[in-house]
Structures are given as structure tokens and as C-alpha cells.
């Protein structure tokens, strides 16, 4: 709740323009890292472990989307 600016990278062009609007600085992102395996074959047990490890991050992300995103 104490954050002033929160950015989401799903829309990179919006992120770049919004960053410039809020900071007065130009941002140049020349490339994006891509997953070398777009749809990896992950078994259910491993996926459950990943979900458990990532749960706090996903909770924060969902909270931030609800609070700060203006869709």
C-alpha cells in the first residue's frame, strides 16, 4: 500500500511510456528474454511444487493488479 508506482510488463509499450511519464526518464528495452522451451513438459508433482514456491509471489502480483492496474 505504500508504493507510488507499480508497473506491469505484460504490455511493454505501455510500461515504457508510463515509466517515462512518471519519472521523466526515457527507458530503452532492446530485447526480451524468452523461455527457450515455450511449453515445457512438467509433471503434476513438479508443477505443484512450483505453485507452492511461487504462491507468495502470485498473491502479491494479483493484489497489485487489483489495486494499481487501470484496465
PyMOL Python script that loads the backbone (N, CA, C, O; Angstrom):
from pymol import cmd

cmd.read_pdbstr("""\
ATOM      1  N   UNK A   1       0.803  -1.201   0.000  1.00  0.00           N
ATOM      2  CA  UNK A   1       0.000   0.000   0.000  1.00  0.00           C
ATOM      3  C   UNK A   1       0.851   1.273   0.000  1.00  0.00           C
ATOM      4  O   UNK A   1       0.335   2.358  -0.268  1.00  0.00           O
ATOM      5  N   UNK A   2       2.128   1.152   0.294  1.00  0.00           N
ATOM      6  CA  UNK A   2       2.989   2.327   0.365  1.00  0.00           C
ATOM      7  C   UNK A   2       3.677   2.633  -0.963  1.00  0.00           C
ATOM      8  O   UNK A   2       4.402   3.623  -1.067  1.00  0.00           O
ATOM      9  N   UNK A   3       3.463   1.808  -1.966  1.00  0.00           N
ATOM     10  CA  UNK A   3       4.093   2.033  -3.267  1.00  0.00           C
ATOM     11  C   UNK A   3       3.385   3.156  -4.012  1.00  0.00           C
ATOM     12  O   UNK A   3       2.162   3.281  -3.948  1.00  0.00           O
ATOM     13  N   UNK A   4       4.156   3.967  -4.715  1.00  0.00           N
ATOM     14  CA  UNK A   4       3.603   5.062  -5.500  1.00  0.00           C
ATOM     15  C   UNK A   4       3.388   4.633  -6.940  1.00  0.00           C
ATOM     16  O   UNK A   4       2.377   4.975  -7.553  1.00  0.00           O
ATOM     17  N   UNK A   5       4.335   3.886  -7.476  1.00  0.00           N
ATOM     18  CA  UNK A   5       4.277   3.452  -8.869  1.00  0.00           C
ATOM     19  C   UNK A   5       4.458   1.942  -8.918  1.00  0.00           C
ATOM     20  O   UNK A   5       5.364   1.391  -8.293  1.00  0.00           O
ATOM     21  N   UNK A   6       3.595   1.291  -9.659  1.00  0.00           N
ATOM     22  CA  UNK A   6       3.713  -0.145  -9.895  1.00  0.00           C
ATOM     23  C   UNK A   6       3.547  -0.364 -11.384  1.00  0.00           C
ATOM     24  O   UNK A   6       2.580   0.116 -11.976  1.00  0.00           O
ATOM     25  N   UNK A   7       4.470  -1.078 -11.995  1.00  0.00           N
ATOM     26  CA  UNK A   7       4.420  -1.344 -13.423  1.00  0.00           C
ATOM     27  C   UNK A   7       4.206  -2.820 -13.681  1.00  0.00           C
ATOM     28  O   UNK A   7       4.615  -3.670 -12.890  1.00  0.00           O
ATOM     29  N   UNK A   8       3.559  -3.113 -14.800  1.00  0.00           N
ATOM     30  CA  UNK A   8       3.333  -4.479 -15.244  1.00  0.00           C
ATOM     31  C   UNK A   8       3.932  -4.625 -16.631  1.00  0.00           C
ATOM     32  O   UNK A   8       3.707  -3.780 -17.497  1.00  0.00           O
ATOM     33  N   UNK A   9       4.679  -5.670 -16.847  1.00  0.00           N
ATOM     34  CA  UNK A   9       5.413  -5.831 -18.097  1.00  0.00           C
ATOM     35  C   UNK A   9       4.629  -6.561 -19.185  1.00  0.00           C
ATOM     36  O   UNK A   9       5.165  -6.790 -20.269  1.00  0.00           O
ATOM     37  N   UNK A  10       3.387  -6.928 -18.928  1.00  0.00           N
ATOM     38  CA  UNK A  10       2.617  -7.627 -19.957  1.00  0.00           C
ATOM     39  C   UNK A  10       2.471  -6.795 -21.225  1.00  0.00           C
ATOM     40  O   UNK A  10       2.481  -7.322 -22.337  1.00  0.00           O
ATOM     41  N   UNK A  11       2.334  -5.476 -21.034  1.00  0.00           N
ATOM     42  CA  UNK A  11       2.248  -4.557 -22.171  1.00  0.00           C
ATOM     43  C   UNK A  11       3.490  -3.673 -22.120  1.00  0.00           C
ATOM     44  O   UNK A  11       3.495  -2.614 -21.492  1.00  0.00           O
ATOM     45  N   UNK A  12       4.536  -4.129 -22.792  1.00  0.00           N
ATOM     46  CA  UNK A  12       5.833  -3.469 -22.690  1.00  0.00           C
ATOM     47  C   UNK A  12       5.784  -2.020 -23.168  1.00  0.00           C
ATOM     48  O   UNK A  12       6.414  -1.155 -22.559  1.00  0.00           O
ATOM     49  N   UNK A  13       5.051  -1.737 -24.242  1.00  0.00           N
ATOM     50  CA  UNK A  13       4.980  -0.361 -24.742  1.00  0.00           C
ATOM     51  C   UNK A  13       4.327   0.570 -23.722  1.00  0.00           C
ATOM     52  O   UNK A  13       4.789   1.694 -23.521  1.00  0.00           O
ATOM     53  N   UNK A  14       3.261   0.109 -23.080  1.00  0.00           N
ATOM     54  CA  UNK A  14       2.622   0.907 -22.037  1.00  0.00           C
ATOM     55  C   UNK A  14       3.590   1.124 -20.873  1.00  0.00           C
ATOM     56  O   UNK A  14       3.687   2.229 -20.339  1.00  0.00           O
ATOM     57  N   UNK A  15       4.299   0.075 -20.485  1.00  0.00           N
ATOM     58  CA  UNK A  15       5.271   0.177 -19.406  1.00  0.00           C
ATOM     59  C   UNK A  15       6.310   1.250 -19.711  1.00  0.00           C
ATOM     60  O   UNK A  15       6.625   2.073 -18.851  1.00  0.00           O
ATOM     61  N   UNK A  16       6.841   1.244 -20.930  1.00  0.00           N
ATOM     62  CA  UNK A  16       7.872   2.211 -21.304  1.00  0.00           C
ATOM     63  C   UNK A  16       7.334   3.637 -21.262  1.00  0.00           C
ATOM     64  O   UNK A  16       7.991   4.527 -20.721  1.00  0.00           O
ATOM     65  N   UNK A  17       6.135   3.870 -21.833  1.00  0.00           N
ATOM     66  CA  UNK A  17       5.587   5.231 -21.854  1.00  0.00           C
ATOM     67  C   UNK A  17       5.164   5.678 -20.455  1.00  0.00           C
ATOM     68  O   UNK A  17       5.364   6.838 -20.095  1.00  0.00           O
ATOM     69  N   UNK A  18       4.586   4.783 -19.668  1.00  0.00           N
ATOM     70  CA  UNK A  18       4.168   5.132 -18.315  1.00  0.00           C
ATOM     71  C   UNK A  18       5.378   5.412 -17.436  1.00  0.00           C
ATOM     72  O   UNK A  18       5.345   6.319 -16.605  1.00  0.00           O
ATOM     73  N   UNK A  19       6.441   4.644 -17.612  1.00  0.00           N
ATOM     74  CA  UNK A  19       7.670   4.875 -16.867  1.00  0.00           C
ATOM     75  C   UNK A  19       8.203   6.275 -17.161  1.00  0.00           C
ATOM     76  O   UNK A  19       8.596   7.002 -16.249  1.00  0.00           O
ATOM     77  N   UNK A  20       8.214   6.647 -18.447  1.00  0.00           N
ATOM     78  CA  UNK A  20       8.712   7.967 -18.829  1.00  0.00           C
ATOM     79  C   UNK A  20       7.815   9.065 -18.260  1.00  0.00           C
ATOM     80  O   UNK A  20       8.308  10.094 -17.798  1.00  0.00           O
ATOM     81  N   UNK A  21       6.514   8.850 -18.291  1.00  0.00           N
ATOM     82  CA  UNK A  21       5.581   9.845 -17.768  1.00  0.00           C
ATOM     83  C   UNK A  21       5.790  10.057 -16.263  1.00  0.00           C
ATOM     84  O   UNK A  21       5.746  11.191 -15.786  1.00  0.00           O
ATOM     85  N   UNK A  22       6.012   8.988 -15.531  1.00  0.00           N
ATOM     86  CA  UNK A  22       6.163   9.099 -14.078  1.00  0.00           C
ATOM     87  C   UNK A  22       7.550   9.556 -13.635  1.00  0.00           C
ATOM     88  O   UNK A  22       7.680  10.214 -12.603  1.00  0.00           O
ATOM     89  N   UNK A  23       8.583   9.218 -14.398  1.00  0.00           N
ATOM     90  CA  UNK A  23       9.943   9.516 -13.944  1.00  0.00           C
ATOM     91  C   UNK A  23      10.627  10.627 -14.731  1.00  0.00           C
ATOM     92  O   UNK A  23      11.606  11.210 -14.264  1.00  0.00           O
ATOM     93  N   UNK A  24      10.113  10.924 -15.929  1.00  0.00           N
ATOM     94  CA  UNK A  24      10.778  11.903 -16.781  1.00  0.00           C
ATOM     95  C   UNK A  24      11.996  11.339 -17.484  1.00  0.00           C
ATOM     96  O   UNK A  24      12.723  12.079 -18.147  1.00  0.00           O
ATOM     97  N   UNK A  25      12.233  10.046 -17.353  1.00  0.00           N
ATOM     98  CA  UNK A  25      13.393   9.388 -17.963  1.00  0.00           C
ATOM     99  C   UNK A  25      12.933   8.478 -19.092  1.00  0.00           C
ATOM    100  O   UNK A  25      11.904   7.811 -18.990  1.00  0.00           O
ATOM    101  N   UNK A  26      13.720   8.461 -20.182  1.00  0.00           N
ATOM    102  CA  UNK A  26      13.435   7.545 -21.276  1.00  0.00           C
ATOM    103  C   UNK A  26      13.997   6.177 -20.926  1.00  0.00           C
ATOM    104  O   UNK A  26      15.081   6.055 -20.356  1.00  0.00           O
ATOM    105  N   UNK A  27      13.245   5.168 -21.274  1.00  0.00           N
ATOM    106  CA  UNK A  27      13.647   3.805 -20.992  1.00  0.00           C
ATOM    107  C   UNK A  27      13.773   3.076 -22.318  1.00  0.00           C
ATOM    108  O   UNK A  27      12.854   3.106 -23.136  1.00  0.00           O
ATOM    109  N   UNK A  28      14.896   2.429 -22.532  1.00  0.00           N
ATOM    110  CA  UNK A  28      15.111   1.673 -23.761  1.00  0.00           C
ATOM    111  C   UNK A  28      15.305   0.205 -23.408  1.00  0.00           C
ATOM    112  O   UNK A  28      16.262  -0.169 -22.730  1.00  0.00           O
ATOM    113  N   UNK A  29      14.377  -0.613 -23.881  1.00  0.00           N
ATOM    114  CA  UNK A  29      14.491  -2.056 -23.684  1.00  0.00           C
ATOM    115  C   UNK A  29      14.701  -2.658 -25.062  1.00  0.00           C
ATOM    116  O   UNK A  29      13.805  -2.642 -25.906  1.00  0.00           O
ATOM    117  N   UNK A  30      15.890  -3.187 -25.276  1.00  0.00           N
ATOM    118  CA  UNK A  30      16.251  -3.635 -26.619  1.00  0.00           C
ATOM    119  C   UNK A  30      15.812  -5.056 -26.918  1.00  0.00           C
ATOM    120  O   UNK A  30      15.687  -5.429 -28.084  1.00  0.00           O
ATOM    121  N   UNK A  31      15.578  -5.846 -25.901  1.00  0.00           N
ATOM    122  CA  UNK A  31      15.159  -7.225 -26.146  1.00  0.00           C
ATOM    123  C   UNK A  31      14.439  -7.774 -24.923  1.00  0.00           C
ATOM    124  O   UNK A  31      14.515  -7.222 -23.825  1.00  0.00           O
ATOM    125  N   UNK A  32      13.756  -8.852 -25.145  1.00  0.00           N
ATOM    126  CA  UNK A  32      13.117  -9.559 -24.035  1.00  0.00           C
ATOM    127  C   UNK A  32      13.691 -10.957 -23.999  1.00  0.00           C
ATOM    128  O   UNK A  32      13.941 -11.572 -25.035  1.00  0.00           O
ATOM    129  N   UNK A  33      13.893 -11.447 -22.797  1.00  0.00           N
ATOM    130  CA  UNK A  33      14.305 -12.842 -22.685  1.00  0.00           C
ATOM    131  C   UNK A  33      13.082 -13.707 -22.938  1.00  0.00           C
ATOM    132  O   UNK A  33      11.981 -13.397 -22.483  1.00  0.00           O
ATOM    133  N   UNK A  34      13.281 -14.763 -23.646  1.00  0.00           N
ATOM    134  CA  UNK A  34      12.184 -15.672 -23.921  1.00  0.00           C
ATOM    135  C   UNK A  34      12.523 -17.040 -23.366  1.00  0.00           C
ATOM    136  O   UNK A  34      13.683 -17.448 -23.322  1.00  0.00           O
ATOM    137  N   UNK A  35      11.498 -17.725 -22.949  1.00  0.00           N
ATOM    138  CA  UNK A  35      11.679 -19.082 -22.454  1.00  0.00           C
ATOM    139  C   UNK A  35      12.142 -19.947 -23.621  1.00  0.00           C
ATOM    140  O   UNK A  35      11.473 -19.983 -24.654  1.00  0.00           O
ATOM    141  N   UNK A  36      13.266 -20.644 -23.485  1.00  0.00           N
ATOM    142  CA  UNK A  36      13.745 -21.476 -24.591  1.00  0.00           C
ATOM    143  C   UNK A  36      12.812 -22.649 -24.895  1.00  0.00           C
ATOM    144  O   UNK A  36      12.841 -23.207 -25.992  1.00  0.00           O
ATOM    145  N   UNK A  37      11.992 -23.011 -23.922  1.00  0.00           N
ATOM    146  CA  UNK A  37      11.016 -24.087 -24.120  1.00  0.00           C
ATOM    147  C   UNK A  37       9.643 -23.485 -23.819  1.00  0.00           C
ATOM    148  O   UNK A  37       9.235 -23.453 -22.658  1.00  0.00           O
ATOM    149  N   UNK A  38       8.917 -23.004 -24.843  1.00  0.00           N
ATOM    150  CA  UNK A  38       7.665 -22.278 -24.619  1.00  0.00           C
ATOM    151  C   UNK A  38       6.619 -23.053 -23.811  1.00  0.00           C
ATOM    152  O   UNK A  38       5.927 -22.463 -22.981  1.00  0.00           O
ATOM    153  N   UNK A  39       6.498 -24.333 -24.035  1.00  0.00           N
ATOM    154  CA  UNK A  39       5.539 -25.150 -23.301  1.00  0.00           C
ATOM    155  C   UNK A  39       6.252 -26.379 -22.742  1.00  0.00           C
ATOM    156  O   UNK A  39       6.114 -27.482 -23.270  1.00  0.00           O
ATOM    157  N   UNK A  40       7.017 -26.176 -21.667  1.00  0.00           N
ATOM    158  CA  UNK A  40       7.774 -27.313 -21.145  1.00  0.00           C
ATOM    159  C   UNK A  40       6.837 -28.398 -20.615  1.00  0.00           C
ATOM    160  O   UNK A  40       5.751 -28.108 -20.113  1.00  0.00           O
ATOM    161  N   UNK A  41       7.266 -29.623 -20.734  1.00  0.00           N
ATOM    162  CA  UNK A  41       6.502 -30.759 -20.247  1.00  0.00           C
ATOM    163  C   UNK A  41       6.878 -30.965 -18.779  1.00  0.00           C
ATOM    164  O   UNK A  41       7.935 -31.516 -18.470  1.00  0.00           O
ATOM    165  N   UNK A  42       5.998 -30.516 -17.877  1.00  0.00           N
ATOM    166  CA  UNK A  42       6.266 -30.599 -16.443  1.00  0.00           C
ATOM    167  C   UNK A  42       5.233 -31.529 -15.822  1.00  0.00           C
ATOM    168  O   UNK A  42       4.028 -31.362 -16.010  1.00  0.00           O
ATOM    169  N   UNK A  43       5.731 -32.511 -15.078  1.00  0.00           N
ATOM    170  CA  UNK A  43       4.803 -33.453 -14.453  1.00  0.00           C
ATOM    171  C   UNK A  43       4.027 -32.766 -13.327  1.00  0.00           C
ATOM    172  O   UNK A  43       4.433 -31.714 -12.834  1.00  0.00           O
ATOM    173  N   UNK A  44       2.911 -33.370 -12.928  1.00  0.00           N
ATOM    174  CA  UNK A  44       1.992 -32.766 -11.958  1.00  0.00           C
ATOM    175  C   UNK A  44       2.651 -32.528 -10.600  1.00  0.00           C
ATOM    176  O   UNK A  44       2.406 -31.499  -9.969  1.00  0.00           O
ATOM    177  N   UNK A  45       3.475 -33.455 -10.149  1.00  0.00           N
ATOM    178  CA  UNK A  45       4.146 -33.316  -8.854  1.00  0.00           C
ATOM    179  C   UNK A  45       5.070 -32.093  -8.854  1.00  0.00           C
ATOM    180  O   UNK A  45       5.077 -31.311  -7.903  1.00  0.00           O
ATOM    181  N   UNK A  46       5.847 -31.940  -9.930  1.00  0.00           N
ATOM    182  CA  UNK A  46       6.749 -30.798 -10.041  1.00  0.00           C
ATOM    183  C   UNK A  46       5.964 -29.503 -10.132  1.00  0.00           C
ATOM    184  O   UNK A  46       6.350 -28.502  -9.529  1.00  0.00           O
ATOM    185  N   UNK A  47       4.856 -29.509 -10.886  1.00  0.00           N
ATOM    186  CA  UNK A  47       4.038 -28.305 -11.035  1.00  0.00           C
ATOM    187  C   UNK A  47       3.468 -27.872  -9.686  1.00  0.00           C
ATOM    188  O   UNK A  47       3.410 -26.677  -9.399  1.00  0.00           O
ATOM    189  N   UNK A  48       3.053 -28.811  -8.869  1.00  0.00           N
ATOM    190  CA  UNK A  48       2.524 -28.485  -7.531  1.00  0.00           C
ATOM    191  C   UNK A  48       3.618 -27.847  -6.669  1.00  0.00           C
ATOM    192  O   UNK A  48       3.347 -26.907  -5.921  1.00  0.00           O
ATOM    193  N   UNK A  49       4.857 -28.355  -6.771  1.00  0.00           N
ATOM    194  CA  UNK A  49       5.977 -27.767  -6.025  1.00  0.00           C
ATOM    195  C   UNK A  49       6.225 -26.328  -6.487  1.00  0.00           C
ATOM    196  O   UNK A  49       6.427 -25.430  -5.671  1.00  0.00           O
ATOM    197  N   UNK A  50       6.207 -26.125  -7.799  1.00  0.00           N
ATOM    198  CA  UNK A  50       6.420 -24.785  -8.358  1.00  0.00           C
ATOM    199  C   UNK A  50       5.334 -23.835  -7.865  1.00  0.00           C
ATOM    200  O   UNK A  50       5.628 -22.715  -7.447  1.00  0.00           O
ATOM    201  N   UNK A  51       4.078 -24.280  -7.915  1.00  0.00           N
ATOM    202  CA  UNK A  51       2.966 -23.443  -7.470  1.00  0.00           C
ATOM    203  C   UNK A  51       3.099 -23.088  -5.990  1.00  0.00           C
ATOM    204  O   UNK A  51       2.805 -21.959  -5.597  1.00  0.00           O
ATOM    205  N   UNK A  52       3.536 -24.035  -5.172  1.00  0.00           N
ATOM    206  CA  UNK A  52       3.705 -23.786  -3.744  1.00  0.00           C
ATOM    207  C   UNK A  52       4.817 -22.758  -3.503  1.00  0.00           C
ATOM    208  O   UNK A  52       4.658 -21.837  -2.702  1.00  0.00           O
ATOM    209  N   UNK A  53       5.927 -22.922  -4.195  1.00  0.00           N
ATOM    210  CA  UNK A  53       7.058 -21.999  -4.042  1.00  0.00           C
ATOM    211  C   UNK A  53       6.678 -20.591  -4.511  1.00  0.00           C
ATOM    212  O   UNK A  53       7.074 -19.600  -3.898  1.00  0.00           O
ATOM    213  N   UNK A  54       5.912 -20.511  -5.596  1.00  0.00           N
ATOM    214  CA  UNK A  54       5.565 -19.218  -6.198  1.00  0.00           C
ATOM    215  C   UNK A  54       4.323 -18.571  -5.590  1.00  0.00           C
ATOM    216  O   UNK A  54       3.994 -17.437  -5.937  1.00  0.00           O
ATOM    217  N   UNK A  55       3.633 -19.262  -4.696  1.00  0.00           N
ATOM    218  CA  UNK A  55       2.366 -18.766  -4.150  1.00  0.00           C
ATOM    219  C   UNK A  55       2.465 -17.344  -3.581  1.00  0.00           C
ATOM    220  O   UNK A  55       1.602 -16.522  -3.890  1.00  0.00           O
ATOM    221  N   UNK A  56       3.472 -17.016  -2.769  1.00  0.00           N
ATOM    222  CA  UNK A  56       3.545 -15.641  -2.251  1.00  0.00           C
ATOM    223  C   UNK A  56       3.726 -14.606  -3.364  1.00  0.00           C
ATOM    224  O   UNK A  56       3.138 -13.526  -3.307  1.00  0.00           O
ATOM    225  N   UNK A  57       4.532 -14.930  -4.367  1.00  0.00           N
ATOM    226  CA  UNK A  57       4.736 -14.007  -5.492  1.00  0.00           C
ATOM    227  C   UNK A  57       3.443 -13.801  -6.271  1.00  0.00           C
ATOM    228  O   UNK A  57       3.103 -12.676  -6.636  1.00  0.00           O
ATOM    229  N   UNK A  58       2.729 -14.886  -6.523  1.00  0.00           N
ATOM    230  CA  UNK A  58       1.472 -14.790  -7.264  1.00  0.00           C
ATOM    231  C   UNK A  58       0.425 -14.018  -6.470  1.00  0.00           C
ATOM    232  O   UNK A  58      -0.352 -13.257  -7.047  1.00  0.00           O
ATOM    233  N   UNK A  59       0.396 -14.205  -5.168  1.00  0.00           N
ATOM    234  CA  UNK A  59      -0.544 -13.459  -4.328  1.00  0.00           C
ATOM    235  C   UNK A  59      -0.258 -11.956  -4.396  1.00  0.00           C
ATOM    236  O   UNK A  59      -1.180 -11.152  -4.530  1.00  0.00           O
ATOM    237  N   UNK A  60       0.998 -11.587  -4.305  1.00  0.00           N
ATOM    238  CA  UNK A  60       1.379 -10.175  -4.405  1.00  0.00           C
ATOM    239  C   UNK A  60       1.049  -9.611  -5.777  1.00  0.00           C
ATOM    240  O   UNK A  60       0.540  -8.495  -5.884  1.00  0.00           O
ATOM    241  N   UNK A  61       1.334 -10.367  -6.820  1.00  0.00           N
ATOM    242  CA  UNK A  61       1.040  -9.941  -8.190  1.00  0.00           C
ATOM    243  C   UNK A  61      -0.456  -9.696  -8.377  1.00  0.00           C
ATOM    244  O   UNK A  61      -0.851  -8.671  -8.931  1.00  0.00           O
ATOM    245  N   UNK A  62      -1.294 -10.633  -7.916  1.00  0.00           N
ATOM    246  CA  UNK A  62      -2.748 -10.484  -8.055  1.00  0.00           C
ATOM    247  C   UNK A  62      -3.249  -9.279  -7.265  1.00  0.00           C
ATOM    248  O   UNK A  62      -4.112  -8.541  -7.741  1.00  0.00           O
ATOM    249  N   UNK A  63      -2.718  -9.076  -6.070  1.00  0.00           N
ATOM    250  CA  UNK A  63      -3.090  -7.916  -5.264  1.00  0.00           C
ATOM    251  C   UNK A  63      -2.728  -6.620  -5.994  1.00  0.00           C
ATOM    252  O   UNK A  63      -3.536  -5.696  -6.076  1.00  0.00           O
ATOM    253  N   UNK A  64      -1.510  -6.568  -6.521  1.00  0.00           N
ATOM    254  CA  UNK A  64      -1.053  -5.358  -7.212  1.00  0.00           C
ATOM    255  C   UNK A  64      -1.886  -5.085  -8.455  1.00  0.00           C
ATOM    256  O   UNK A  64      -2.205  -3.932  -8.743  1.00  0.00           O
ATOM    257  N   UNK A  65      -2.242  -6.130  -9.196  1.00  0.00           N
ATOM    258  CA  UNK A  65      -3.088  -5.936 -10.376  1.00  0.00           C
ATOM    259  C   UNK A  65      -4.426  -5.313  -9.985  1.00  0.00           C
ATOM    260  O   UNK A  65      -4.896  -4.384 -10.644  1.00  0.00           O
ATOM    261  N   UNK A  66      -5.035  -5.816  -8.926  1.00  0.00           N
ATOM    262  CA  UNK A  66      -6.336  -5.277  -8.496  1.00  0.00           C
ATOM    263  C   UNK A  66      -6.212  -3.846  -8.016  1.00  0.00           C
ATOM    264  O   UNK A  66      -7.086  -3.023  -8.287  1.00  0.00           O
ATOM    265  N   UNK A  67      -5.143  -3.541  -7.309  1.00  0.00           N
ATOM    266  CA  UNK A  67      -5.003  -2.219  -6.701  1.00  0.00           C
ATOM    267  C   UNK A  67      -4.493  -1.144  -7.669  1.00  0.00           C
ATOM    268  O   UNK A  67      -4.932   0.005  -7.605  1.00  0.00           O
ATOM    269  N   UNK A  68      -3.571  -1.510  -8.559  1.00  0.00           N
ATOM    270  CA  UNK A  68      -2.874  -0.493  -9.339  1.00  0.00           C
ATOM    271  C   UNK A  68      -3.179  -0.483 -10.829  1.00  0.00           C
ATOM    272  O   UNK A  68      -2.938   0.527 -11.490  1.00  0.00           O
ATOM    273  N   UNK A  69      -3.686  -1.542 -11.362  1.00  0.00           N
ATOM    274  CA  UNK A  69      -3.908  -1.589 -12.808  1.00  0.00           C
ATOM    275  C   UNK A  69      -5.185  -0.870 -13.159  1.00  0.00           C
ATOM    276  O   UNK A  69      -6.205  -1.023 -12.487  1.00  0.00           O
ATOM    277  N   UNK A  70      -5.125  -0.082 -14.219  1.00  0.00           N
ATOM    278  CA  UNK A  70      -6.283   0.693 -14.646  1.00  0.00           C
ATOM    279  C   UNK A  70      -6.814   0.197 -15.976  1.00  0.00           C
ATOM    280  O   UNK A  70      -6.888   0.969 -16.932  1.00  0.00           O
ATOM    281  N   UNK A  71      -7.183  -1.058 -16.060  1.00  0.00           N
ATOM    282  CA  UNK A  71      -7.689  -1.632 -17.319  1.00  0.00           C
ATOM    283  C   UNK A  71      -9.127  -1.229 -17.543  1.00  0.00           C
ATOM    284  O   UNK A  71      -9.726  -1.613 -18.547  1.00  0.00           O
TER     285      UNK A  71
END
""", "prot")
cmd.dss("prot")
cmd.show_as("cartoon", "prot")
cmd.util.cbc("prot")
cmd.orient("prot")
